[in-house]
Amino acid sequence: MISLTLSGLHERVGQELGISDWVTIDQERINTFAACTGDHQWIHVDIERARRESPYHGPVAHGYLTLALVAPLSMQIGTVPKDAAAGLNYGLDKVRFLAPVSPGARVRLRVVLAGVEPREGGQVMMKTQNTLEIEGSAKPALIAEMLALLIPATGGDRR
């Protein structure tokens, strides 16, 4: 895990912040995501039909399931500075789903600090470039530019 501070972020722009552990995307996780979101499209949850009709010859994880992994894997890496009270998801500037993730595949997140912008009250807008890699694949599952609003632990406006 890295050790970042709000005041030292600008020095790390353009640098890799870290790589997460591998996470297995199994069919149970895909089915649970479908149940949570109501997205029961056959290409994700109907194994037999996906084997017959899918261009991938089997089911694949939802793109939004893979995107949902970015935040917790980023936290695992330690991208929120130690002197921040919170790192709030502010949104995404760009997301591209580049390769399907099949059940049983393992993925991990690689994070690069793309930019920092000071805000009022000592807050900082942090932009990271996130690449969700698939083990054994030349193409990543996705790339996403993520924005996080960092709130300082002391002295910041907490409204």
C-alpha positions as CSV (number, residue, x, y, z in Angstrom):
1,M,0.0,0.0,0.0
2,I,1.3,3.4,-0.9
3,S,1.5,6.4,1.5
4,L,0.1,9.6,0.0
5,T,-0.5,13.0,1.5
6,L,-2.6,15.8,0.1
7,S,0.3,18.2,0.0
8,G,2.5,15.7,-1.8
9,L,0.0,14.6,-4.5
10,H,1.2,17.1,-7.1
11,E,4.7,15.5,-7.0
12,R,3.1,12.1,-8.0
13,V,1.2,13.3,-11.1
14,G,2.0,11.0,-14.0
15,Q,3.2,8.2,-11.7
16,E,1.8,4.8,-11.1
17,L,0.2,4.7,-7.6
18,G,0.0,0.9,-7.5
19,I,-1.5,-2.4,-8.6
20,S,-4.2,-4.3,-6.7
21,D,-4.3,-7.9,-5.8
22,W,-5.9,-10.3,-8.4
23,V,-9.7,-10.8,-8.0
24,T,-11.5,-13.8,-9.5
25,I,-14.7,-13.0,-11.3
26,D,-16.8,-16.2,-11.0
27,Q,-20.3,-16.9,-12.2
28,E,-21.7,-16.6,-8.7
29,R,-20.5,-12.9,-8.6
30,I,-21.9,-12.3,-12.0
31,N,-25.3,-13.8,-11.0
32,T,-25.3,-11.8,-7.7
33,F,-24.6,-8.6,-9.7
34,A,-27.5,-9.4,-12.0
35,A,-29.8,-9.9,-9.0
36,C,-28.7,-6.6,-7.5
37,T,-29.1,-4.6,-10.6
38,G,-32.0,-6.4,-12.4
39,D,-29.7,-6.9,-15.4
40,H,-30.4,-10.6,-16.2
41,Q,-29.4,-10.4,-19.9
42,W,-28.8,-13.9,-21.1
43,I,-25.2,-13.2,-22.2
44,H,-24.3,-12.8,-18.5
45,V,-26.5,-15.4,-16.7
46,D,-27.7,-18.0,-19.2
47,I,-24.7,-20.2,-19.4
48,E,-26.0,-22.7,-22.0
49,R,-27.5,-20.0,-24.3
50,A,-24.3,-18.0,-24.0
51,R,-22.3,-21.1,-25.1
52,R,-24.5,-21.5,-28.1
53,E,-25.1,-17.9,-29.2
54,S,-22.5,-15.5,-27.7
55,P,-19.6,-14.4,-29.8
56,Y,-17.5,-15.1,-26.7
57,H,-18.7,-18.8,-26.6
58,G,-19.9,-18.4,-23.0
59,P,-21.2,-15.9,-20.5
60,V,-19.3,-12.7,-19.7
61,A,-19.4,-10.3,-16.8
62,H,-21.4,-7.2,-17.0
63,G,-19.3,-4.2,-18.0
64,Y,-20.7,-2.3,-15.0
65,L,-19.7,-5.1,-12.7
66,T,-16.1,-4.7,-13.8
67,L,-16.4,-0.9,-13.4
68,A,-17.8,-1.4,-9.9
69,L,-14.5,-3.0,-8.9
70,V,-12.5,0.1,-9.6
71,A,-13.4,1.9,-6.3
72,P,-12.7,-1.0,-3.9
73,L,-9.5,-2.0,-5.7
74,S,-8.3,1.6,-5.7
75,M,-8.9,1.7,-2.0
76,Q,-6.9,-1.5,-1.6
77,I,-4.0,0.3,-3.3
78,G,-4.3,3.2,-0.9
79,T,-5.1,6.0,-3.3
80,V,-6.8,8.2,-0.6
81,P,-4.1,10.2,1.1
82,K,-3.6,9.4,4.8
83,D,-4.3,13.0,5.8
84,A,-7.7,13.0,4.0
85,A,-10.9,12.5,6.0
86,A,-12.6,11.1,3.0
87,G,-12.2,10.5,-0.7
88,L,-15.6,10.9,-2.4
89,N,-16.5,9.5,-5.8
90,Y,-17.0,12.6,-7.9
91,G,-17.6,10.8,-11.2
92,L,-16.0,9.5,-14.3
93,D,-14.6,11.5,-17.3
94,K,-14.2,8.5,-19.6
95,V,-14.9,4.8,-19.5
96,R,-14.2,2.3,-22.2
97,F,-14.9,-1.5,-22.0
98,L,-12.2,-3.0,-24.1
99,A,-12.4,-6.8,-23.5
100,P,-14.9,-9.2,-22.1
101,V,-14.3,-10.9,-18.7
102,S,-15.3,-14.5,-18.7
103,P,-16.3,-16.4,-15.5
104,G,-13.2,-17.7,-13.8
105,A,-11.0,-14.9,-15.1
106,R,-8.8,-12.9,-12.7
107,V,-8.6,-9.1,-12.9
108,R,-6.5,-6.5,-11.1
109,L,-6.4,-2.7,-11.1
110,R,-3.5,-0.5,-12.1
111,V,-3.8,3.2,-11.1
112,V,-1.9,6.2,-12.4
113,L,-2.3,9.7,-10.9
114,A,-3.4,11.8,-13.9
115,G,-3.9,15.1,-12.2
116,V,-4.7,17.1,-9.1
117,E,-6.7,20.4,-8.8
118,P,-6.8,22.4,-5.6
119,R,-10.3,23.4,-4.4
120,E,-11.7,25.6,-1.7
121,G,-11.2,24.7,2.0
122,G,-8.1,22.6,1.3
123,Q,-10.0,20.1,-0.8
124,V,-8.4,18.5,-3.8
125,M,-9.9,17.0,-7.0
126,M,-7.9,14.0,-7.9
127,K,-8.0,12.4,-11.3
128,T,-6.7,8.8,-11.8
129,Q,-6.3,6.7,-14.9
130,N,-7.5,3.2,-14.0
131,T,-6.8,0.1,-16.0
132,L,-8.5,-3.2,-15.1
133,E,-6.2,-5.9,-16.4
134,I,-7.3,-9.4,-17.2
135,E,-4.7,-12.1,-16.3
136,G,-3.2,-13.6,-19.5
137,S,-4.8,-11.0,-21.8
138,A,-3.0,-8.3,-23.8
139,K,-6.2,-6.2,-23.7
140,P,-7.6,-4.8,-20.4
141,A,-11.2,-5.2,-19.4
142,L,-11.6,-1.5,-19.1
143,I,-10.0,1.9,-18.8
144,A,-11.6,4.6,-16.7
145,E,-10.7,8.1,-15.8
146,M,-12.0,8.5,-12.2
147,L,-12.5,11.7,-10.2
148,A,-12.3,11.8,-6.4
149,L,-12.9,14.8,-4.2
150,L,-10.5,14.6,-1.3
151,I,-11.6,16.2,1.9
152,P,-8.8,17.2,4.3
153,A,-8.9,15.7,7.8
154,T,-8.6,19.1,9.5
155,G,-9.2,22.7,8.4
156,G,-11.5,21.9,5.4
157,D,-15.0,23.0,4.8
158,R,-17.1,19.8,5.5
159,R,-20.4,20.9,4.1
